[in-house]
Amino acid sequence: MKEDKNILVVEDDLSLGFLLMEYLESEGYTVKWCRDGDSGLLAFKKQSFGLCILDVMMPHTDGFSLAYLLKKEKAETPFLFLTARTLKKDRLRGYAIGAEDYIT
């Protein structure tokens, strides 16, 4: 399916967001990059994605809240966290929401 090639990246850091987008596109994926949780949620509602990659610490809507909203919209869409937050409680929270992985 075409949507499997679509990846939503929600990352507020310019350098990391650009790097992720460039790498994933070089691997043949179509990437929608949003810089905050609110714009990420809007993009998710407008388009189908095969995977969502979320930061945790972002302006407006944080990654945990966004993940909860994404699961509520389309529970079958997988997501993972890519974040600097390394505390065990953050990892557990991410997995409890339904993340496929929590990468630091």
Contacts in CASP RR format, 6 or more apart in sequence:
PFRMAT RR
TARGET T0000
AUTHOR 0000-0000-0000
METHOD contacts of the structure
MODEL  1
MKEDKNILVVEDDLSLGFLLMEYLESEGYTVKWCRDGDSGLLAFKKQSFG
LCILDVMMPHTDGFSLAYLLKKEKAETPFLFLTARTLKKDRLRGYAIGAE
DYIT
3 48 0 8 1.000
3 49 0 8 1.000
3 50 0 8 1.000
4 50 0 8 1.000
5 28 0 8 1.000
5 29 0 8 1.000
5 30 0 8 1.000
5 50 0 8 1.000
6 29 0 8 1.000
6 30 0 8 1.000
6 31 0 8 1.000
6 32 0 8 1.000
6 47 0 8 1.000
6 48 0 8 1.000
6 49 0 8 1.000
6 50 0 8 1.000
7 24 0 8 1.000
7 29 0 8 1.000
7 30 0 8 1.000
7 31 0 8 1.000
7 32 0 8 1.000
7 49 0 8 1.000
7 50 0 8 1.000
7 51 0 8 1.000
7 52 0 8 1.000
7 53 0 8 1.000
8 31 0 8 1.000
8 32 0 8 1.000
8 34 0 8 1.000
8 40 0 8 1.000
8 43 0 8 1.000
8 44 0 8 1.000
8 47 0 8 1.000
8 49 0 8 1.000
8 51 0 8 1.000
8 52 0 8 1.000
8 53 0 8 1.000
9 17 0 8 1.000
9 20 0 8 1.000
9 21 0 8 1.000
9 24 0 8 1.000
9 31 0 8 1.000
9 32 0 8 1.000
9 33 0 8 1.000
9 34 0 8 1.000
9 52 0 8 1.000
9 53 0 8 1.000
10 33 0 8 1.000
10 34 0 8 1.000
10 35 0 8 1.000
10 36 0 8 1.000
10 37 0 8 1.000
10 39 0 8 1.000
10 40 0 8 1.000
10 52 0 8 1.000
10 53 0 8 1.000
10 54 0 8 1.000
10 55 0 8 1.000
10 58 0 8 1.000
10 63 0 8 1.000
10 66 0 8 1.000
11 17 0 8 1.000
11 20 0 8 1.000
11 33 0 8 1.000
11 34 0 8 1.000
11 35 0 8 1.000
11 53 0 8 1.000
11 54 0 8 1.000
11 55 0 8 1.000
11 58 0 8 1.000
11 82 0 8 1.000
12 35 0 8 1.000
12 36 0 8 1.000
12 55 0 8 1.000
12 57 0 8 1.000
12 58 0 8 1.000
12 59 0 8 1.000
13 55 0 8 1.000
14 35 0 8 1.000
16 55 0 8 1.000
16 82 0 8 1.000
17 33 0 8 1.000
18 33 0 8 1.000
20 31 0 8 1.000
20 33 0 8 1.000
20 53 0 8 1.000
20 82 0 8 1.000
21 31 0 8 1.000
21 33 0 8 1.000
24 31 0 8 1.000
25 31 0 8 1.000
32 43 0 8 1.000
32 47 0 8 1.000
32 49 0 8 1.000
34 40 0 8 1.000
34 42 0 8 1.000
34 43 0 8 1.000
35 58 0 8 1.000
35 59 0 8 1.000
36 58 0 8 1.000
36 59 0 8 1.000
36 60 0 8 1.000
36 61 0 8 1.000
37 58 0 8 1.000
37 59 0 8 1.000
37 60 0 8 1.000
37 61 0 8 1.000
37 62 0 8 1.000
37 63 0 8 1.000
37 65 0 8 1.000
37 66 0 8 1.000
38 60 0 8 1.000
38 61 0 8 1.000
40 66 0 8 1.000
41 61 0 8 1.000
41 66 0 8 1.000
41 69 0 8 1.000
41 70 0 8 1.000
44 52 0 8 1.000
44 70 0 8 1.000
44 73 0 8 1.000
44 74 0 8 1.000
44 77 0 8 1.000
45 73 0 8 1.000
48 74 0 8 1.000
48 77 0 8 1.000
49 77 0 8 1.000
50 77 0 8 1.000
50 78 0 8 1.000
51 77 0 8 1.000
51 78 0 8 1.000
51 79 0 8 1.000
51 80 0 8 1.000
52 67 0 8 1.000
52 70 0 8 1.000
52 77 0 8 1.000
52 78 0 8 1.000
52 79 0 8 1.000
52 80 0 8 1.000
53 79 0 8 1.000
53 80 0 8 1.000
53 81 0 8 1.000
53 82 0 8 1.000
54 63 0 8 1.000
54 66 0 8 1.000
54 67 0 8 1.000
54 79 0 8 1.000
54 80 0 8 1.000
54 81 0 8 1.000
54 82 0 8 1.000
54 83 0 8 1.000
55 63 0 8 1.000
55 81 0 8 1.000
55 82 0 8 1.000
55 83 0 8 1.000
56 62 0 8 1.000
56 63 0 8 1.000
56 64 0 8 1.000
56 81 0 8 1.000
56 83 0 8 1.000
56 84 0 8 1.000
56 85 0 8 1.000
56 90 0 8 1.000
57 63 0 8 1.000
57 83 0 8 1.000
57 84 0 8 1.000
57 85 0 8 1.000
58 66 0 8 1.000
61 69 0 8 1.000
63 81 0 8 1.000
64 93 0 8 1.000
64 94 0 8 1.000
64 97 0 8 1.000
67 79 0 8 1.000
67 81 0 8 1.000
67 94 0 8 1.000
67 97 0 8 1.000
67 98 0 8 1.000
67 99 0 8 1.000
68 97 0 8 1.000
70 77 0 8 1.000
70 79 0 8 1.000
71 79 0 8 1.000
71 97 0 8 1.000
71 98 0 8 1.000
78 100 0 8 1.000
79 98 0 8 1.000
79 99 0 8 1.000
79 100 0 8 1.000
80 99 0 8 1.000
80 100 0 8 1.000
80 101 0 8 1.000
80 102 0 8 1.000
80 103 0 8 1.000
81 94 0 8 1.000
81 99 0 8 1.000
81 101 0 8 1.000
81 102 0 8 1.000
81 103 0 8 1.000
82 103 0 8 1.000
83 90 0 8 1.000
83 102 0 8 1.000
83 103 0 8 1.000
83 104 0 8 1.000
84 104 0 8 1.000
85 104 0 8 1.000
86 104 0 8 1.000
90 102 0 8 1.000
91 102 0 8 1.000
94 102 0 8 1.000
95 102 0 8 1.000
END
